[in-house]
Amino acid sequence: QVQLVESGGGLVQAGGSLRLSCVASGSIFSINVMGWYRQAPGKQRELVARITSGGITNYVDSVKGRFTISRDNGKNTVYLQMNSLKREDTAVYYCHFQAVGRDYWGQGTQVTVSS
C-alpha cells in the first residue's frame, strides 16, 4: 500500500524558513499533480501550492514570493521551501499526489510560526 510520508515541519520564528518534503513509500503510476495543502485550527483546508508533471506551478496569493514548490519525479518526491514565514502560516501541512485513478494524501506535518 502506497503511503505519503512528510517531513520537515516544526517550530520556527517569524521570518525564518522551513523545507517540507513528501515522498511516496511505494510506486505510483503517472503522478500528474503534486501539491501542498494546509489547515489551520478552525479553518478549512486550503491549497498552498501545486506543481504539474510538466513543472507548471500555482500558489495561493498569500504565499507568492515566499514559498517555492518543486518535485523530483524520479524519487516521487515533492518539496515546499518556505521562507519569510509568518504567524498566519501556522497550520498542519498535507502533501497530495493526484495520479491516474486515485488521489493520495500524507498524514500531515505541523508547522508553527512564533512571533
C-alpha positions as CSV (number, residue, x, y, z in Angstrom):
1,Q,0.0,0.0,0.0
2,V,1.4,3.4,-1.0
3,Q,1.8,6.0,1.7
4,L,3.0,9.6,1.5
5,V,5.5,10.4,4.2
6,E,6.0,14.0,5.1
7,S,8.9,15.6,7.0
8,G,10.4,19.0,7.8
9,G,7.8,20.6,9.9
10,G,8.5,22.2,13.2
11,L,8.6,25.4,15.2
12,V,10.3,28.4,13.7
13,Q,10.4,32.1,14.5
14,A,8.6,34.6,12.2
15,G,10.9,35.4,9.3
16,G,12.5,32.0,9.4
17,S,12.5,29.2,6.9
18,L,11.5,25.6,6.7
19,R,11.6,23.0,4.0
20,L,8.9,20.3,3.8
21,S,9.4,17.1,2.0
22,C,7.0,14.4,0.9
23,V,7.9,11.0,-0.5
24,A,5.8,8.1,-1.7
25,S,6.7,4.9,0.1
26,G,5.8,2.8,-2.9
27,S,5.4,3.0,-6.6
28,I,2.7,5.3,-8.1
29,F,2.0,5.2,-11.7
30,S,1.8,8.5,-13.5
31,I,1.6,11.3,-10.9
32,N,0.0,14.2,-12.6
33,V,0.0,16.8,-9.9
34,M,1.8,17.1,-6.6
35,G,0.7,19.7,-4.1
36,W,0.7,21.0,-0.6
37,Y,-2.4,21.9,1.4
38,R,-2.7,23.4,4.9
39,Q,-5.3,23.5,7.6
40,A,-5.2,26.0,10.4
41,P,-7.3,25.5,13.6
42,G,-11.0,26.4,12.9
43,K,-10.3,26.9,9.2
44,Q,-10.9,24.8,6.0
45,R,-8.1,23.0,4.3
46,E,-6.7,25.2,1.6
47,L,-4.4,24.6,-1.4
48,V,-1.0,26.3,-0.8
49,A,0.9,25.3,-3.9
50,R,0.8,22.7,-6.7
51,I,3.1,21.6,-9.5
52,T,2.2,19.6,-12.6
53,S,4.3,16.9,-14.2
54,G,5.4,19.5,-16.7
55,G,6.6,21.8,-14.0
56,I,3.8,24.4,-14.0
57,T,3.3,25.8,-10.6
58,N,0.4,27.6,-8.8
59,Y,0.4,29.3,-5.4
60,V,-2.2,30.8,-3.2
61,D,-1.8,34.6,-3.2
62,S,-0.7,34.7,0.5
63,V,2.5,32.7,-0.1
64,K,3.5,34.0,-3.5
65,G,7.1,35.2,-3.4
66,R,7.8,33.4,-0.2
67,F,7.2,29.7,-0.9
68,T,8.6,27.5,-3.7
69,I,7.3,24.1,-4.7
70,S,9.5,21.6,-6.6
71,R,9.4,18.0,-7.4
72,D,11.7,15.1,-8.2
73,N,9.8,12.7,-10.4
74,G,12.4,10.0,-10.3
75,K,12.1,9.9,-6.5
76,N,8.3,10.5,-6.3
77,T,9.1,13.4,-4.0
78,V,7.7,16.9,-3.7
79,Y,9.2,19.8,-1.7
80,L,8.0,23.0,-0.3
81,Q,10.6,25.7,0.6
82,M,9.0,28.2,2.9
83,N,10.8,31.5,3.5
84,S,9.9,34.6,5.4
85,L,7.4,32.6,7.4
86,K,4.6,34.5,9.2
87,R,2.4,33.6,12.1
88,E,-0.5,33.1,9.8
89,D,1.4,30.3,8.1
90,T,0.9,28.2,11.2
91,A,-1.1,25.1,10.2
92,V,-0.9,21.4,9.6
93,Y,0.6,20.9,6.1
94,Y,-0.5,18.0,3.9
95,C,1.0,16.7,0.7
96,H,-1.2,15.5,-2.1
97,F,-0.5,13.4,-5.2
98,Q,-3.0,13.3,-8.0
99,A,-2.3,10.2,-10.0
100,V,-4.2,8.2,-12.7
101,G,-7.2,6.6,-11.0
102,R,-6.8,8.0,-7.5
103,D,-5.5,10.6,-5.1
104,Y,-3.0,10.2,-2.2
105,W,-2.7,12.2,1.0
106,G,0.0,12.5,3.6
107,Q,-0.7,12.3,7.3
108,G,0.2,15.9,7.8
109,T,3.1,17.8,9.4
110,Q,2.7,20.6,11.9
111,V,4.3,24.0,11.1
112,T,4.2,26.5,13.9
113,V,5.5,30.1,13.5
114,S,6.1,32.1,16.6
115,S,6.4,35.8,16.9
